[in-house]
């Protein structure tokens, strides 16, 4: 079984506990909010399965399907996460956040490859919200993977205009743009943060994944 990081596990446990408490009634929700539990991974797994069972009885619960998708993603059960997000997206087809998360986990099930259906879903997310940060990042990755470096750079440059320079998204985008420029032969003098008044830190960050 894949281990969950301590911090992520704690956040997941609290989110699940609050959601299940909220659905169980006001008193249960208040208790969950006031006294978040100490929790083991076995209990997290049990809560996730409990949520999955509850959704069989309440299949129109968008919040529940989204939580189930996030839970499975945290547990690295990407195929199940993809199925949960598919249900959430079917209920809220114009929700850019859900579409983006759906595309992300779909790509994870395909060895981090954003080509094909994941990229189509990302386009839908950007139609719903052109400034969704994660959608722009993933759209850039999809373009990078098909060697459309100019489009990838343009998408990541747009992302840079929407986040502060110290943000993790900004640092990753700067590194990715540099990589794309090197592979495309585009002039390095075209600064990735063109149009910004501030200066972004030139830190080395992971490049877009093109292989499993």
PABALUM-661590 format. One line per 8 residues: number of its first residue (from 0); their letters; for each residue x, y, z of C-alpha. Coordinates in steps of 0.25 Angstrom, whole numbers, padded with zeros to 4 digits. Layout:
<atoms>
NUM	a	X:Y:Z; ...
</atoms>
This chain:
<atoms>
0	xxxxxxxx	0000:0000:0000; 0005:0014:-0003; 0008:0022:0009; 0002:0036:0010; 0011:0047:0015; 0008:0052:0029; 0004:0066:0026; -0005:0061:0014
8	xxxxxxxx	-0011:0050:0022; -0015:0059:0033; -0021:0069:0023; -0028:0058:0016; -0033:0052:0029; -0038:0066:0034; -0045:0069:0021; -0052:0055:0021
16	xxxxxxxx	-0056:0056:0035; -0062:0070:0033; -0069:0066:0021; -0075:0053:0027; -0079:0060:0040; -0086:0071:0032; -0094:0061:0024; -0097:0054:0037
24	xxxxxxxx	-0104:0066:0043; -0101:0079:0050; -0096:0073:0063; -0087:0063:0056; -0081:0074:0048; -0079:0083:0060; -0072:0072:0067; -0063:0069:0055
32	xxxxxxxx	-0059:0084:0054; -0057:0086:0069; -0049:0073:0071; -0042:0068:0059; -0037:0054:0062; -0024:0047:0062; -0025:0038:0051; -0017:0026:0045
40	xxxxxxxx	-0016:0022:0030; -0025:0010:0032; -0036:0020:0037; -0033:0029:0025; -0035:0017:0016; -0048:0013:0023; -0053:0028:0022; -0050:0028:0008
48	xxxxxxxx	-0058:0015:0005; -0069:0020:0014; -0070:0032:0006; -0070:0024:-0007; -0082:0015:-0001; -0089:0028:0003; -0089:0033:-0011; -0096:0021:-0016
56	xxxxxxxx	-0108:0026:-0008; -0106:0041:-0012; -0100:0040:-0026; -0103:0055:-0028; -0094:0060:-0017; -0084:0068:-0025; -0076:0072:-0013; -0075:0057:-0009
64	xxxxxxxx	-0070:0053:-0023; -0060:0064:-0023; -0055:0060:-0009; -0054:0045:-0013; -0046:0049:-0025; -0036:0057:-0016; -0036:0046:-0006; -0032:0036:-0017
72	xxxxxxxx	-0022:0045:-0023; -0015:0047:-0009; -0015:0032:-0008; -0009:0031:-0022; -0021:0023:-0026; -0022:0030:-0039; -0031:0021:-0047; -0041:0022:-0036
80	xxxxxxxx	-0039:0037:-0035; -0041:0039:-0050; -0055:0032:-0049; -0059:0040:-0037; -0056:0053:-0044; -0063:0048:-0056; -0076:0047:-0048; -0073:0061:-0042
88	xxxxxxxx	-0071:0067:-0056; -0083:0061:-0061; -0091:0068:-0050; -0084:0081:-0052; -0079:0081:-0066; -0075:0096:-0066; -0066:0095:-0053; -0052:0099:-0057
96	xxxxxxxx	-0046:0094:-0044; -0052:0080:-0045; -0049:0079:-0060; -0034:0082:-0057; -0033:0072:-0046; -0040:0062:-0055; -0030:0064:-0066; -0018:0064:-0057
104	xxxxxxxx	-0022:0050:-0051; -0025:0045:-0064; -0011:0049:-0069; -0005:0042:-0057; -0012:0029:-0060; -0005:0030:-0074; 0009:0032:-0069; 0008:0047:-0067
112	xxxxxxxx	0004:0048:-0082; -0006:0060:-0084; -0008:0057:-0099; -0022:0053:-0104; -0033:0053:-0095; -0026:0060:-0083; -0023:0072:-0092; -0037:0073:-0098
120	xxxxxxxx	-0042:0074:-0084; -0032:0084:-0080; -0037:0093:-0092; -0051:0092:-0086; -0046:0097:-0073; -0039:0109:-0080; -0052:0112:-0087; -0059:0112:-0074
128	xxxxxxxx	-0048:0120:-0067; -0036:0125:-0076; -0028:0129:-0064; -0029:0116:-0056; -0014:0115:-0052; -0013:0099:-0052; -0021:0098:-0065; -0011:0108:-0071
136	xxxxxxxx	0001:0100:-0065; -0005:0087:-0071; -0008:0092:-0084; 0006:0097:-0085; 0011:0083:-0081; 0002:0077:-0092; 0008:0086:-0103; 0022:0084:-0098
144	xxxxxxxx	0020:0069:-0099; 0015:0070:-0114; 0027:0079:-0116; 0019:0091:-0118; 0029:0099:-0110; 0024:0113:-0115; 0010:0110:-0110; 0016:0104:-0097
152	xxxxxxxx	0024:0117:-0094; 0012:0126:-0097; 0003:0118:-0087; 0013:0119:-0076; 0016:0133:-0079; 0001:0136:-0077; 0002:0128:-0064; 0014:0137:-0059
160	xxxxxxxx	0005:0149:-0060; -0005:0143:-0051; 0003:0139:-0039; 0014:0146:-0030; 0028:0143:-0033; 0031:0135:-0021; 0020:0126:-0024; 0023:0111:-0027
168	xxxxxxxx	0015:0112:-0040; 0024:0124:-0044; 0037:0117:-0041; 0033:0105:-0048; 0028:0113:-0060; 0041:0120:-0061; 0049:0108:-0062; 0040:0101:-0071
176	xxxxxxxx	0040:0113:-0081; 0055:0113:-0081; 0055:0098:-0084; 0045:0100:-0095; 0053:0112:-0101; 0066:0103:-0101; 0059:0092:-0109; 0051:0101:-0118
184	xxxxxxxx	0063:0110:-0122; 0055:0122:-0119; 0064:0134:-0114; 0067:0133:-0099; 0066:0148:-0099; 0051:0147:-0099; 0050:0147:-0084; 0039:0138:-0079
192	xxxxxxxx	0034:0149:-0070; 0032:0159:-0081; 0022:0170:-0077; 0024:0169:-0062; 0030:0180:-0053; 0036:0170:-0044; 0048:0160:-0045; 0045:0145:-0044
200	xxxxxxxx	0056:0137:-0036; 0063:0128:-0046; 0063:0115:-0038; 0064:0101:-0044; 0051:0094:-0044; 0046:0081:-0050; 0043:0081:-0065; 0030:0076:-0071
208	xxxx	0029:0061:-0070; 0029:0054:-0084; 0031:0040:-0079; 0026:0032:-0068
</atoms>
